[in-house]
Amino acid sequence: MLSNILLKSLWDFRKAAIYWFISIFLLALYIIFVLSSIELNAFQTIIDSFPKALTQFIAGESGIDFGSIEGFLNAQIFTIMAPIFAISVAVNSGGKSTALEETNQSLDIILSTPITRENFLIQKVSSMIVKTLFISSAHWISYYLLSIFFSENISAEGLFAICLNLFLMGISFGMIAIYIGTLNGNSTNAIALSGGLALVSYLIANIAPLVDSLDATKYSSLFYYYKSGDPLKYGIHNWHWAPFIATSIIFFALSLLQFKKRNLQ
Amino acid sequence: MSEKIVVDKLTKYYGTFKALSNVSFNVNKGEVFGLIGPNGAGKSTTMRSMLNFIFPSKGSITINGLDSKEDYLKIRSLIGYLPGEFTTYENMNGQEYLKHILHLRKIPQNENYVKKLAKRFDLDLSKKAKNLSKGNKQKIGIIQAFCHDPEILILDEPTSGLDPLKQQVFDDLILEYKEKGKTIFISSHVLPEVEMLCDRVAIIKDGRIVAENTMSKLKSMAMNRFEVIFKNEIREKGFGKSIGVKKIIRSGDKYIFDIEGDVNKFIKKITENKVSSFKSIEPDLEEIFLSFYKKRGKGVK
C-alpha cells in the first residue's frame, strides 16, 4: 500500500473511511427507520403552511416535500448533510494535498526522489477524487440497501443521480482547494477559503431565487447545478453535470501550472 | 568527470530581496565540501536550488554534467538529499516510511541496506515517528538520504539533534562514502565536524561566498594569533594598533595577540621588548568563520 503517493494517501485515509462509512450508514438507518415509522402526510400539512420563501431558503428552489421519503431525503439529507460530508472530505483532502506536505517540508523528500511535481499533484488529485467517491458511494449504498430492507420506495436511478452530483460537486470544491493550496503552500487558507466558497455557493443557490433581481446569480453557484434539476426525483440532468466537470478541469489545469512554476516554500 | 557539482553565478531574488548573489563554487568527485554560514545566509537556498525546488533568477547549477533545471529527474536519482528541517510522516513508523521512499525511488530491493543503516544508527524502525525523539527522526532522515547508495549527497545540517555517539557514526559513514569516491556537499553549524570532514569549505554571508578554499588555506587567510610571554611588562593599551593588532588577551604573564596586518611588523614590534616565549596558534574553523564574518570586505577567494 505504500508503493506510491496515491496509495499512501489512501492508506492514511483507511481509518477515517471506516468511521465515515459507519456514520453515514447509521444516519441513513436512523432517518429511514424514523421515516418508515411516521405518517409523512401529516408533516407535509405543516410544511405547506410555511411561507414559500422559508421553504425555498431551507431546501432550495424545489421547496420542501415531506409527503414522500424521497422528498424528505431531498430536503434534509441531500440538501445539507450529504454535501457537508462530501465537501468536507474533498476540501480537507484537497487543501492538504500539496500545501500541508509543503508546510511540513515532507514534500522536499518526496520531490528529491525521481518524481515530477506534475506526477505528485496528479496522484494527490486522484486521492481526493477517490475519497470523495467513497463518501458519495457510502451514501448511495447505505440509502439503497436500507430502502430495500425497510421496503421504502426510493428510486435507485434517482439515488444514483443525486450521489453522482454529490461526487461531482465535491471534487469541484476539492479542486478549488487544491488550487488555493498550490498558490502559496498554506493548507489552512486552502481549506478555509474553499470551504467558505462552498457556503457562499449554498447561500446563493437558496437565496438568489427569492429575489427577482438576484435570480440570475444562482447560475454562478455550483449548489444550483447540484440540486435544481431534482435528480433524486428525475434522475441525471441533461447538462447540470457539465459545470462540475468544467470547474474541476479548469482548476486542475491552473493547479498544475501554478505548482510547476512556483518556488517551493 | 572530476567536477560533480558546478554552481556558476547563482543569484536568487525574492521580490527585491537578493537571497543569493553570484554564488559560484564547484565540488569535485570524491570530495567532501562544506558550506558554512549562519541562519539566513543562503545555505538552504543554495541546496534547494540544486534540487530544483527553487528556481534561480540568474546563473546555473550543473550536477554530474546535467543541468539542474532541464535534467532534474536524472539528477534526483543520483542524489541523496537531507533537508535542514527533516520531517517524516507522524503516523508511519520508520520501516513504513523508508519502504515508501524506496518504492518512490523504485528500489524496494534496498530494504536490507536500510536495515543495516538503521542497525548502525541504533534506530528502532518499528516505532511510529510521533513517538520518536528529534534525534531519532533525524536518523530516519539520514537513512533515507543514503538508502539508494547515491553518487552525490546533499546534506543540510545532517547531525542536527544527534547525540555525540551517533554524530560519530554519521562522520564514519561520510568518510566511508568519501573513500568510495562519492561526492558530498554538506552544510553544518557544527564547525569542528565540518573541519574534520571537509576537504574544502565555503563561507557564505548575506547570500555571497566570502571565502572558499581548502581548510589549510583558509587557516592561513584568517586572522593570525600569537601567544607571547614577555620578561618585562608591556603597555597593553594601544599596543601595536597601527600595525594591525586587533585584540590582546592577557592571562597571567601570557599575552594572546590577534593580528590582521603584516606579521613581520608585529614580530618587529614585540622584539622591542624582552620576549621569553613566542608561538603561533592555529585558528580553528570557528575562529576562521568569525574572522570572515567580522570582515566587511568583499568576497575573498
Interface residues (C-beta under 8 A of the other chain):
Chain A: L2 S3 N4 I5 K8 D12 N104 Q105 S106 D108 I109 I110 L111 S112 T113 P114 I115 T116 N263 L264
Chain B: R48 L51 F53 I54 F55 L73 K74 R76 S77 I79 Y81 P83 E85 F86 T87 T88 Y89 N91 E96 K99 H100 I101 H103 L104 R105 K106 P108 G141 Q144
